[in-house]
Amino acid sequence: MTYRNWLANPRTRLDVTAGLVDGILTALTLAAGRLLRPGAEVSAGFVFRIAVATALTTLFVFFVAHYAELRAELSRAERQLSLLTRGTLAAGQLGKRALREAATGSMIAAGCGLLGASAPVALCLLFPASHGMAIVAAIAMLGILGAILGRSLHSSAVLWSAAIMGGGAVLTWLGVKLAIVG
């Protein structure tokens, strides 16, 4: 399977896109309070903690969502086949495959979440004098993802970009107000 075919798969595209967006948004929410506070220091450990927290929550949420959806598909198939015993399909090879697919999808999403969370915050290590650059870079990354989504969905790249960037701005403001990691 080529990279293009792999990314064309709607499930994989969901894992990659949602993982990246979730990572960036979570990083903005958690770190904005510190990043915009004058004189605040950002260390590699801080970047690591934000990225790992994001990846682990993404891993758990995506695994539960994927596995629940795949099990629901098996249940629907059992009803359509008029199987008398519930859980027959899930107990066999199809159930094991659903578990593997859920694990794979959640790991892809978590990896993308790790990347999405660490990339903008890591800019603070490269440019310690301007932590605000991390916020701008994160919102710009969201804009690029929005434009790609808009184009791939044959919709307005500008509207998708603006909507996702707006969400990023709102979560940044919320992150500053909450000062979760201050």
C-alpha positions in Angstrom: 0.0 0.0 0.0 1.4 3.3 -1.0 1.5 6.4 1.3 -1.1 8.1 -0.9 -3.5 5.1 -0.6 -2.8 4.8 3.1 -3.7 8.4 3.7 -6.7 8.2 1.3 -8.2 5.7 3.7 -10.9 7.7 5.6 -10.0 6.0 8.9 -6.3 6.7 8.6 -7.0 10.3 7.5 -9.2 10.7 10.6 -6.4 9.4 12.9 -3.7 11.6 11.3 -5.8 14.8 11.1 -7.6 14.5 14.4 -4.3 13.5 16.2 -2.5 16.6 14.8 -5.4 18.9 15.6 -5.9 17.5 19.0 -2.2 17.7 19.8 -2.0 21.3 18.8 -5.2 22.3 20.6 -4.3 20.5 23.7 -0.8 22.1 23.7 -2.4 25.5 23.3 -4.8 24.9 26.1 -2.3 23.5 28.5 0.7 25.6 27.8 -0.7 29.0 26.7 -0.7 30.3 30.3 3.0 29.7 30.7 4.0 30.6 27.1 2.5 34.1 27.3 3.6 34.8 30.9 6.6 37.2 30.8 9.8 35.7 32.0 8.5 32.1 32.0 11.0 29.4 31.1 10.3 26.6 28.8 12.5 23.5 29.1 12.8 20.3 27.1 11.1 18.6 30.0 8.1 20.9 29.8 7.8 20.2 26.0 8.0 16.5 26.8 5.4 16.6 29.5 2.9 18.5 27.3 3.5 16.1 24.4 3.3 12.9 26.4 0.1 14.0 28.3 -1.5 14.8 24.9 -0.4 11.6 23.3 -1.6 9.4 26.2 -5.1 11.0 26.3 -5.3 10.8 22.5 -4.3 7.1 22.6 -7.0 6.3 25.2 -9.8 8.3 23.6 -9.1 7.1 20.1 -8.8 3.5 21.2 -12.1 3.6 23.0 -13.8 5.4 20.1 -12.4 3.1 17.4 -13.0 -0.1 19.3 -16.6 0.9 20.1 -17.3 1.8 16.5 -15.8 -1.5 15.2 -17.7 -3.6 17.8 -20.9 -1.7 16.8 -20.3 -2.7 13.2 -20.0 -6.3 14.3 -23.2 -6.1 16.2 -25.0 -4.7 13.2 -23.7 -7.5 11.1 -24.9 -10.0 13.6 -28.4 -8.5 13.5 -28.4 -8.4 9.7 -27.3 -12.0 9.5 -30.0 -13.0 12.1 -27.4 -14.7 14.3 -29.1 -16.0 17.5 -26.1 -15.6 19.8 -24.8 -12.1 20.4 -21.1 -11.5 20.3 -20.3 -14.4 18.0 -18.5 -12.3 15.4 -16.7 -10.3 18.1 -15.4 -13.5 19.8 -13.7 -14.7 16.6 -11.2 -13.5 14.1 -13.2 -10.4 13.3 -13.1 -9.3 17.0 -9.4 -9.8 17.1 -9.1 -7.8 13.9 -11.2 -5.0 15.3 -9.0 -4.9 18.4 -5.8 -4.6 16.2 -7.4 -1.9 14.0 -8.4 0.1 17.0 -5.0 -0.2 18.5 -3.3 0.7 15.3 -5.6 3.7 14.7 -5.1 5.0 18.2 -1.4 4.7 18.0 -1.3 6.7 14.7 -3.5 9.3 16.3 -1.4 9.4 19.5 1.8 9.7 17.4 0.3 12.6 15.5 -0.9 14.1 18.7 2.6 13.9 20.1 4.0 15.6 17.0 1.2 18.2 17.0 1.7 19.1 20.7 5.5 19.2 20.7 6.2 21.0 17.4 4.9 24.5 18.3 6.0 24.3 22.0 9.5 23.1 21.0 9.9 26.4 19.1 10.3 28.0 22.5 13.6 26.1 22.9 14.9 27.4 19.6 13.7 31.0 20.1 13.7 31.5 23.9 13.1 35.2 23.7 9.8 34.9 21.9 7.4 32.4 23.4 4.5 34.0 21.6 6.0 32.6 18.4 4.9 29.2 19.6 1.3 30.4 19.8 1.4 32.0 16.4 3.1 28.8 14.9 0.5 26.6 16.5 -2.4 28.6 15.1 -0.7 28.8 11.7 -0.3 25.0 11.7 -4.1 24.7 12.4 -4.7 27.0 9.5 -2.6 24.8 7.2 -4.4 21.7 8.4 -7.8 23.4 7.9 -6.9 24.4 4.3 -5.8 20.8 3.5 -9.0 19.5 5.0 -11.1 22.0 3.1 -9.4 21.1 -0.2 -9.6 17.3 0.4 -13.3 17.7 1.2 -14.0 19.8 -1.9 -15.0 22.6 0.4 -13.7 26.1 1.1 -10.1 25.9 2.3 -10.5 29.5 3.6 -13.6 28.6 5.7 -12.0 25.4 7.1 -8.8 27.2 7.9 -10.6 30.1 9.6 -12.8 27.9 11.6 -10.0 25.7 12.9 -7.8 28.7 13.6 -10.7 30.4 15.4 -11.0 27.3 17.6 -7.3 27.5 18.3 -7.5 31.1 19.3 -10.4 30.4 21.6 -8.6 27.5 23.3 -5.4 29.7 23.6 -7.5 32.4 25.4 -9.0 29.7 27.6 -5.6 28.3 28.3 -4.3 31.7 29.4 -7.3 32.3 31.6 -7.1 28.8 33.2 -3.3 28.8 33.5 -3.4 25.0 33.7 0.4 24.6 33.5 1.4 28.0 34.8 
